[in-house]
Every structure is written in C-alpha cells, then in structure tokens.
C-alpha cells in the first residue's frame, strides 16, 4: 500500500527570550590624594631629580588642571592600594533579550523531485545579528543517481 504524503510542509517558530546576565568591568581610578595632585615618587622621579622626590617613599605635588578635575565625578575614588592609581572592579547586571525566528519549507514536486528552504534570523543586542538562508533541491535522475543543488547565503550577503 502506497503512503500518501502531502506535497508541502511549512514550519515556523518564533522564540522570545529574556535573561539577566551578570558582568564585571575593570577601571583604573585615582586615589583622593592623587586627584589633589599629591603623587608618590617613582624610581624614575628620584633618578631624574623631580623636586621633593628624594626616595620612592616620598611624595611630590603637581597641579591638576581644573578642566581635568571636572571629570573626576564620573569615577569613584579608589581604595588605597599603595599606588596613585588603583584597579577597581565594578559588577552589575544586564538584561539580555533575544528574538529569533526559524522557518523551513519543504515542497515535494514528485517522488523524484523535492525542494526545501530554511531561513534563520536572530536579533540580539549582545552580539552580531545572524541571518542565514539555505535552499536545497534534490532530484532522482533515471531512478539511480541523486542530483542535489544547495545554495546558502551568509549574513554578509543579506
């Protein structure tokens, strides 16, 4: 008994996904004393005769331009790490939204000829958008050999 098969099939799926993802960020922030222009002396400062720098444990004063000082509000004061500028790690959360579509269509022209196509689209704000299309044609030639043709388009082509 022959099995009857529909000549075409369509599948489409839309998925919406939202998640919260933790992230951390490193910044280098100046100590309060460094923001005021009081800096620790480095060995280069001592070797080059910077006024006030007689050893690496001493400090010297520089003038901090008022045009620079106005930007200090954007950065927190660093905890003391033994240097003028210290690394600070901030942590937070980010909402990740993904909306993607998967579609496939199959069409059977006869027992020997068929065609299918697939379309994928992923719109995300965290990475590059993905778009991918594939078309495939299959034909049975003289009942013995299968002839296939496939075309795929990458995201750069769309």
C-alpha positions as CSV (number, residue, x, y, z in Angstrom):
1,X,0.0,0.0,0.0
2,X,1.4,3.4,-1.0
3,X,1.9,6.0,1.6
4,X,0.3,9.3,0.7
5,X,2.4,12.3,1.6
6,X,1.4,16.0,1.4
7,X,3.3,17.9,-1.3
8,X,4.4,20.6,1.0
9,X,5.3,21.3,4.6
10,X,5.8,24.6,6.4
11,X,7.3,25.1,9.9
12,X,7.8,28.4,11.6
13,X,8.9,29.1,15.1
14,X,9.4,32.5,16.9
15,X,11.1,32.4,20.2
16,X,11.4,35.4,22.5
17,X,13.8,35.0,25.4
18,X,14.9,37.4,28.1
19,X,17.5,36.8,30.7
20,X,19.6,38.7,33.2
21,X,23.3,38.3,32.9
22,X,26.0,39.4,35.4
23,X,29.0,41.3,34.1
24,X,32.1,43.0,35.6
25,X,34.1,45.9,34.4
26,X,37.6,47.0,35.4
27,X,38.5,50.6,35.7
28,X,41.6,52.4,37.0
29,X,40.7,55.1,39.4
30,X,42.9,57.7,41.2
31,X,43.2,58.0,44.9
32,X,41.8,61.1,46.6
33,X,45.3,62.4,47.2
34,X,46.3,61.9,43.6
35,X,43.2,63.8,42.5
36,X,44.5,66.7,44.6
37,X,47.9,66.5,42.8
38,X,49.9,64.7,45.6
39,X,51.7,61.8,43.9
40,X,54.0,59.1,45.1
41,X,57.6,59.3,43.7
42,X,58.7,56.6,41.4
43,X,62.3,55.5,41.0
44,X,62.4,57.4,37.7
45,X,61.3,60.6,39.6
46,X,64.2,60.1,42.1
47,X,66.7,59.4,39.3
48,X,65.5,62.5,37.3
49,X,65.7,64.8,40.3
50,X,62.0,65.7,40.4
51,X,61.6,68.3,43.2
52,X,60.5,66.7,46.5
53,X,61.4,63.2,45.3
54,X,64.4,62.0,47.5
55,X,63.2,58.4,47.7
56,X,60.3,56.2,46.4
57,X,58.6,56.6,49.8
58,X,58.3,60.4,49.4
59,X,55.6,62.4,47.5
60,X,55.6,65.4,45.3
61,X,52.9,67.8,44.2
62,X,51.7,68.6,40.7
63,X,48.9,71.0,39.6
64,X,45.8,69.2,38.4
65,X,44.1,71.3,35.7
66,X,40.5,72.3,36.5
67,X,39.4,71.1,33.1
68,X,40.5,67.6,34.2
69,X,39.1,67.9,37.7
70,X,35.5,68.2,36.4
71,X,35.7,64.6,35.1
72,X,36.6,63.1,38.5
73,X,32.8,62.9,39.3
74,X,32.4,60.1,36.7
75,X,34.9,57.8,38.5
76,X,34.7,56.6,42.1
77,X,37.6,57.3,44.5
78,X,39.9,54.2,44.6
79,X,40.6,52.4,47.8
80,X,44.3,52.7,48.8
81,X,46.3,50.0,47.0
82,X,49.8,51.6,47.6
83,X,49.8,53.5,44.3
84,X,48.3,56.7,42.9
85,X,46.0,54.8,40.6
86,X,44.4,51.5,41.5
87,X,42.3,49.0,39.7
88,X,38.6,48.9,40.8
89,X,36.2,46.1,39.6
90,X,32.5,47.0,39.2
91,X,29.9,44.4,38.9
92,X,26.3,44.7,37.6
93,X,23.6,43.1,35.7
94,X,22.4,43.4,32.1
95,X,19.1,42.3,30.7
96,X,19.6,40.2,27.6
97,X,16.8,39.9,25.0
98,X,16.8,37.5,22.1
99,X,14.2,37.3,19.5
100,X,14.8,34.7,16.8
101,X,12.9,33.0,14.0
102,X,13.3,29.6,12.5
103,X,11.4,28.8,9.3
104,X,11.6,25.8,7.0
105,X,9.5,24.9,4.0
106,X,9.6,21.6,2.1
107,X,7.9,21.0,-1.2
108,X,7.7,17.7,-3.0
109,X,7.1,18.0,-6.7
110,X,7.0,14.3,-7.3
111,X,8.5,11.1,-5.9
112,X,11.8,12.0,-7.6
113,X,11.9,15.8,-7.1
114,X,11.9,17.9,-3.9
115,X,12.9,21.3,-2.7
116,X,13.4,22.8,0.8
117,X,14.4,26.1,2.2
118,X,15.5,27.3,5.6
119,X,15.6,30.8,7.0
120,X,17.1,31.7,10.4
121,X,17.1,35.1,11.9
122,X,18.4,36.0,15.3
123,X,18.2,39.6,16.5
124,X,20.2,40.1,19.6
125,X,21.7,43.2,21.3
126,X,24.7,41.3,22.8
127,X,26.3,40.1,19.6
128,X,26.1,40.4,15.8
129,X,22.8,39.7,14.2
130,X,22.5,36.3,12.5
131,X,20.7,35.8,9.3
132,X,21.1,32.6,7.3
133,X,19.2,31.2,4.3
134,X,19.6,27.8,2.7
135,X,17.8,26.3,-0.3
136,X,18.3,22.7,-1.4
137,X,17.0,20.9,-4.5
138,X,17.1,17.2,-4.8
139,X,16.2,15.1,-7.9
140,X,16.5,11.4,-8.6
141,X,17.8,11.0,-12.1
142,X,16.8,7.9,-14.1
143,X,15.9,6.2,-10.8
144,X,19.5,5.6,-9.8
145,X,21.5,8.8,-9.1
146,X,20.7,11.6,-6.8
147,X,21.4,15.1,-8.0
148,X,21.5,17.8,-5.3
149,X,21.9,21.6,-5.6
150,X,22.4,23.7,-2.5
151,X,22.6,27.5,-2.1
152,X,23.4,29.1,1.2
153,X,23.6,32.8,1.9
154,X,25.6,34.1,4.8
155,X,24.9,37.1,7.0
156,X,27.2,39.3,5.0
157,X,25.2,38.7,1.8
158,X,21.9,39.7,3.2
